Amino acid sequence: VLLLPVGYKRPEDVNFEIHLTLSFEAPNLDHFSITGFLKTGVLANVLWQTGYAAREGRFSLVWEIGSEESIIRLQSSYEQLLGPFPGIVEPEFYLNGKRIEQENPGGVVVNCAGAWKAFADRSSGTYDRDRQSSKTHQSASLSSLHINFRISLRPTSQLFATMASSSPIKVGFVGLSSTAGWASEALAPGLLQPSLREKFDLVAISTTSEASVKASVEKYTPAAGHPLKAYFGDVSKIASDPDVDLVAIAVKAPYHKDIALKVIEAKKDFFIEWPAGSSTKETEEIAEAARKQGVRSLVGLQGRHAVVIDKVKELIASGIIGTVRSTNVLAHVPRDANNHAPYSKESNTYILEKKNGVNILTVAVGHQLDTLTHVLGEFASLTATDAKFYPTVTIVTDDGKPTGKTFEAQCNDHFAITGFLKTGVLANVFWRTGYALKEGRHQFVWEIDGEEGTIRLESDHLLGAWPSIFEPDLYLNGKKVEFETPGNVVVSVGAAWKEFADGKGIYATIDDAVKHRRLIDAIELSAKEGRRVTF
């Protein structure tokens, strides 16, 4: 891998724009040549190469940063197979051709890790991004050079934060019921795992009524290990509590936006369930408000944290199946689940109204597409077809008995999606709803085919189409892969909370939610207009 950004002095009277050129000849890209101006006025040229043999004389990384007066060069030899990743293998550092020895090797990596930790551990306050960027450069032994590399070196500021308290993140939970529900069955148990005790501390709960919040506080106080504050009604109360660092929002999607905006207005970090609003517009409003206030977010797309998905990524990264060329998803939500069409529980009929944004496409398909793109890459283009095979939904009781009520279906129940991912992988996704649960019909099958092998995930569980809830079996080249510690939804949710606290960047944010919302819009647009949509 060869990386060659070249310094360029910005004329004071010129406003630069970003220009990007990609050169490639095949749909499955292995070389990238990128040139363009950075917003700081720096002219950058980047060449990434893949597939050459490691030979003496060939560097795995070369990064040159030039100013009018001097040049910095970072390089890793061909022997460093992970040299292209300076966050893993720190390169040698040269100033004007002379190697700079550092007293504490690995300073850059250590500093970045410290910045992530500080960001996760901070409990309140703001931070001076430019000042922290300057400190980062100093820790990289640049301060002693007395040469201005500001234009060339200014980093992405959101990676840095002030050092603060290492105390747990104090959580206030909106919508945490004492009875059955997603928050009580998965979100809270995931958060309250003993392994996360040093990272999070549940301090307050807010519900719609005084009676319900009293019941919730009584239920969760033992797990929290101390008395919990009780709020009900206006969520501004819990959001403005100075003892709350992060507010978890676990309510129905139609209420997401109003609650999230109040939390963000109070400048509190937040967790929000997918789909993070009832529409793309609402999700975008939440994201924009979060950016303006500089708060962090975590979105409930826990499928990417499943134990089985971690293993899939590990297998692909190992190269055991070779280059991934295609993937195929076949998923089914059976009528026996009484969820969506042709049968739906009376207590859950709000999901049948399209305006609420909680249907098969947004929720079920949306969750799976997040996992798919997390593993294999984002869509570059797609074509979709949808259908409504069940125009009428029969309303049943929670135990499946007919109520005599029906509902005119507003949402489609079948989706066929095909397209290329930005990684060059050809993807095919087929979601079906409403068939009977029968032996021989898999509820979920996901195949990932490489040139040298294949990975297959499979589930026959009633709700197997949600691998984020019920982890499927995993097969490598036809042989089942066993796990010492099988995963489950609580483990996946807990892993997401941990990633957020550690600041590793693997967890889904509100910006990811916007991306997925737009992907879903593209699916609907393609199906409606019968054309390919390109991103």
Residue pairs with C-beta under 8 A, 6 or more apart in sequence:
1 48
1 49
1 50
1 60
1 61
1 83
1 84
2 47
2 48
2 49
2 59
2 61
2 62
3 46
3 47
3 48
3 61
3 62
3 63
3 84
4 45
4 46
4 47
4 62
4 63
4 64
5 42
5 44
5 45
5 46
5 63
5 64
5 65
5 152
6 43
6 44
6 45
6 64
6 66
7 42
7 43
7 65
7 66
7 67
7 68
7 71
7 149
7 151
7 152
8 37
8 41
8 42
8 43
9 41
9 67
9 68
9 151
10 16
10 40
10 41
10 42
10 151
11 41
14 41
16 37
16 38
16 39
16 41
17 37
18 36
18 37
18 38
18 39
19 35
19 36
19 37
20 34
20 35
20 36
21 33
21 34
21 35
21 36
22 32
22 33
22 34
23 31
23 32
23 33
24 31
24 32
26 424
27 420
27 424
28 323
28 325
28 423
28 424
29 423
29 424
30 49
30 50
30 51
31 47
31 48
31 49
31 50
32 46
32 47
32 48
33 46
33 47
33 48
34 44
34 45
34 46
34 47
34 48
35 43
35 44
35 45
35 46
36 43
36 44
37 43
37 44
38 44
40 151
40 152
40 154
41 151
42 151
42 152
48 84
52 58
54 60
54 78
54 79
54 81
55 78
56 78
57 78
58 78
59 75
59 76
59 77
59 78
59 83
60 76
60 77
60 78
60 80
60 81
60 82
60 83
60 84
61 74
61 75
61 76
61 80
61 83
61 84
61 86
61 91
62 73
62 74
62 75
63 73
63 74
63 75
63 86
63 91
64 71
64 72
64 73
65 71
65 72
65 73
65 149
65 152
65 153
66 72
66 152
67 147
67 148
67 149
67 151
67 152
69 147
70 95
70 96
70 145
70 147
71 95
71 96
72 93
72 94
72 95
72 149
72 152
73 93
73 94
73 97
74 86
74 91
74 92
74 93
74 94
75 91
75 92
75 94
76 83
76 84
76 86
76 89
76 91
76 92
77 83
80 89
82 88
82 89
83 89
83 91
86 108
87 109
87 112
88 109
90 105
90 106
90 108
90 109
92 99
93 99
93 100
93 102
93 141
94 100
95 145
100 141
102 141
104 110
107 139
107 140
107 141
108 139
108 140
111 136
111 139
111 140
112 136
112 159
114 163
115 132
115 136
115 159
115 160
115 161
116 159
116 502
116 503
116 504
117 166
117 502
117 503
118 161
118 162
118 163
118 164
119 160
119 161
119 296
119 503
120 169
120 199
120 500
120 501
120 502
120 503
121 164
121 165
121 166
121 167
121 169
122 161
122 162
122 164
122 165
123 164
123 165
123 167
123 169
123 170
123 245
124 242
124 245
125 162
125 164
126 294
127 160
127 161
127 162
128 162
129 157
129 158
129 160
130 157
132 157
132 160
132 161
132 162
133 154
133 155
133 157
133 160
135 160
136 155
136 160
137 143
137 149
137 153
142 149
142 153
167 201
168 197
168 198
168 199
168 200
168 201
169 199
169 200
169 201
169 245
169 246
169 269
169 501
170 200
170 201
170 203
170 243
170 244
170 245
170 246
171 191
171 200
171 201
171 202
171 203
171 204
171 244
171 245
171 246
171 247
171 248
172 203
172 204
172 205
172 206
172 229
172 231
172 238
172 239
172 241
172 244
172 246
172 247
172 248
172 268
173 183
173 188
173 202
173 204
173 205
173 206
173 247
173 248
173 250
174 205
174 206
174 207
174 235
174 238
174 247
174 248
174 249
174 250
174 251
174 259
174 263
175 183
175 206
175 207
175 249
175 250
175 251
176 183
176 184
176 187
176 188
176 205
176 207
176 216
176 220
176 248
176 250
177 183
177 184
177 207
177 212
177 216
178 184
178 212
178 215
178 216
178 218
178 219
178 220
179 215
181 250
182 250
182 273
183 248
183 250
185 489
186 302
186 469
186 489
186 490
186 493
187 248
187 250
187 271
187 273
187 300
187 493
188 202
188 220
188 223
189 490
189 493
189 494
190 302
190 489
190 490
190 491
190 492
190 493
190 494
190 496
190 497
191 200
191 202
191 248
191 493
191 494
191 497
192 202
192 220
192 223
192 224
193 490
193 494
195 494
195 498
196 494
196 497
196 498
196 501
197 225
199 497
199 498
199 501
199 502
200 497
200 501
201 224
202 220
202 223
202 224
202 228
203 224
203 228
203 229
203 241
203 243
203 244
204 228
204 229
204 230
204 231
204 238
204 241
204 243
204 244
205 213
205 216
205 217
205 220
205 228
205 229
205 230
205 231
205 238
206 213
206 230
206 231
206 232
206 235
206 237
206 238
207 213
207 216
207 231
207 232
208 232
208 233
209 232
210 230
210 232
212 232
213 230
213 231
213 232
214 230
216 230
217 227
217 228
217 229
217 230
220 228
221 227
221 228
229 238
229 241
229 243
231 237
231 238
231 241
235 247
235 259
235 262
235 263
236 262
236 266
238 244
238 247
239 247
239 262
239 263
239 265
239 266
239 268
240 266
244 268
245 268
245 269
246 268
246 269
246 270
246 271
247 263
247 268
247 269
247 270
247 271
248 270
248 271
249 256
249 259
249 260
249 263
249 270
249 271
249 272
249 273
250 271
250 273
251 259
251 273
252 350
252 356
252 358
253 273
253 275
253 276
253 277
253 278
253 356
253 357
253 358
254 278
254 350
254 355
254 356
254 357
256 272
256 273
256 275
256 276
256 277
256 278
256 282
256 286
257 277
257 278
257 282
257 285
257 286
260 270
260 272
260 276
260 277
260 286
260 289
261 285
261 286
261 289
263 270
264 270
264 286
264 289
264 290
264 293
264 295
265 289
265 293
267 293
267 294
267 295
268 295
269 295
269 296
269 297
269 298
270 290
270 295
270 296
270 297
270 298
271 297
271 298
271 299
271 300
271 500
272 286
272 297
272 298
272 299
272 300
272 510
272 513
273 299
273 300
274 299
274 300
274 301
274 363
274 366
274 367
274 370
274 508
274 513
274 516
275 283
275 357
275 358
275 362
275 363
275 366
275 513
275 516
275 517
276 282
276 283
276 286
276 299
276 510
276 513
276 517
277 283
277 285
277 286
277 357
277 513
277 517
278 355
278 356
278 357
278 358
279 357
279 517
280 514
280 517
280 518
280 520
280 521
282 357
283 510
283 513
283 514
283 517
284 514
284 517
286 510
286 513
287 297
287 510
287 511
287 513
287 514
290 296
290 297
290 510
296 500
296 509
297 509
297 510
297 511
298 496
298 497
298 500
298 507
298 508
298 509
299 507
299 508
299 509
299 510
299 512
299 513
300 493
300 496
300 508
301 367
301 370
301 371
301 468
301 496
301 508
301 512
301 513
301 516
302 468
302 489
302 492
302 493
302 495
302 496
303 309
303 367
303 368
303 370
303 371
303 374
303 466
303 467
303 468
303 492
304 370
304 371
304 374
304 375
304 496
304 506
304 508
305 492
305 493
305 495
305 496
305 499
305 506
305 507
306 371
306 467
306 468
306 471
306 487
306 491
306 492
307 471
307 483
307 485
307 486
307 487
307 491
307 492
308 457
308 467
308 471
308 472
308 474
308 483
308 487
309 371
309 374
309 375
309 467
311 474
311 481
311 483
312 375
312 448
312 455
312 457
312 474
313 375
315 321
315 455
315 476
316 324
316 375
316 376
316 448
316 450
316 455
319 452
320 452
320 453
320 476
321 448
321 449
321 450
321 451
321 452
321 453
321 454
321 455
321 476
321 477
322 450
322 451
322 452
322 453
323 450
323 451
323 452
324 376
324 423
324 425
324 448
324 449
324 450
325 424
325 425
325 426
325 449
325 450
325 451
326 425
326 426
326 427
326 428
326 449
327 372
327 376
327 425
327 426
327 427
327 428
327 446
327 447
327 448
327 449
328 427
328 428
328 429
328 445
328 446
328 447
328 449
329 368
329 372
329 427
329 428
329 429
329 430
329 431
329 445
329 446
329 447
330 430
330 442
330 444
330 445
330 446
331 364
331 365
331 368
331 429
331 430
331 431
331 432
331 443
331 444
331 445
331 465
332 431
332 432
332 433
332 435
332 441
332 442
332 443
332 444
332 465
333 339
333 340
333 360
333 364
333 431
333 432
333 433
333 434
333 443
333 463
333 465
334 434
334 435
334 436
334 437
334 443
334 462
335 341
335 342
335 343
335 434
335 435
335 436
335 437
336 436
336 437
336 462
337 462
337 463
338 344
338 345
338 396
338 400
339 345
339 348
339 351
340 351
340 352
340 359
340 360
340 393
340 411
340 413
340 433
340 434
341 389
341 390
341 393
341 409
341 411
341 413
341 433
341 434
342 390
342 392
342 393
342 394
342 434
343 393
343 394
343 395
343 396
343 400
344 351
344 352
344 393
344 394
344 395
344 396
344 407
345 395
345 396
345 397
345 398
346 395
346 396
346 397
346 398
346 403
346 405
347 398
349 395
349 407
350 356
350 358
351 358
351 359
351 363
352 359
352 393
352 407
352 409
352 410
352 411
353 410
354 410
354 411
359 411
360 411
360 412
360 413
360 415
360 431
360 433
361 386
361 411
361 412
361 415
361 431
361 520
361 523
361 524
362 520
364 431
364 465
364 466
365 415
365 417
365 429
365 431
365 520
365 523
366 516
366 520
367 466
367 468
368 429
368 431
368 465
368 466
368 467
369 429
369 516
369 519
369 520
370 508
370 512
370 516
371 467
371 468
372 427
372 429
372 446
373 379
373 421
375 448
376 421
376 423
376 425
376 427
376 448
377 421
377 422
377 423
377 425
378 421
378 422
378 515
378 535
379 419
379 420
379 421
379 422
379 427
379 519
379 522
379 535
380 419
380 420
380 421
380 422
380 534
380 535
381 419
381 420
381 532
381 533
381 534
381 535
382 417
382 418
382 419
382 522
382 523
382 526
382 532
382 533
383 417
383 418
383 419
383 526
383 531
383 532
383 533
384 415
384 416
384 417
384 418
384 522
384 523
384 524
384 526
384 527
385 415
385 416
385 527
386 412
386 414
386 415
386 416
386 523
386 524
386 527
387 412
387 413
387 414
388 409
388 411
388 412
388 413
388 414
389 413
389 414
389 434
390 409
390 413
390 433
390 434
391 408
391 409
392 406
392 407
392 408
392 409
393 406
393 407
393 408
393 409
394 402
394 405
394 406
395 402
395 403
395 405
395 406
395 407
396 402
396 403
397 403
412 527
413 432
413 433
413 434
414 431
414 432
414 433
415 429
415 430
415 431
415 523
415 527
416 429
416 430
416 431
417 427
417 428
417 429
417 430
417 523
418 426
418 427
418 428
418 429
419 426
419 427
419 532
420 426
420 427
421 427
431 465
435 441
437 443
437 462
441 460
442 458
442 459
442 460
442 464
443 459
443 460
443 461
443 462
443 463
443 464
443 465
444 457
444 458
444 459
444 461
444 464
444 465
444 467
444 472
445 456
445 457
445 458
446 456
446 457
446 458
446 467
446 472
447 454
447 455
447 456
447 457
448 454
448 455
448 456
449 455
453 476
453 477
454 476
454 477
454 478
455 474
455 475
455 476
456 474
456 475
456 478
457 467
457 472
457 473
457 474
457 475
458 472
458 473
458 475
459 465
459 467
459 470
459 471
459 472
459 473
461 470
463 469
463 470
464 470
464 472
468 489
468 492
469 489
470 488
470 489
471 486
471 487
471 488
471 492
473 480
474 480
474 481
475 481
496 507
496 508
499 505
499 506
499 507
500 507
519 535
522 533
522 535
523 533
525 533
526 532
526 533
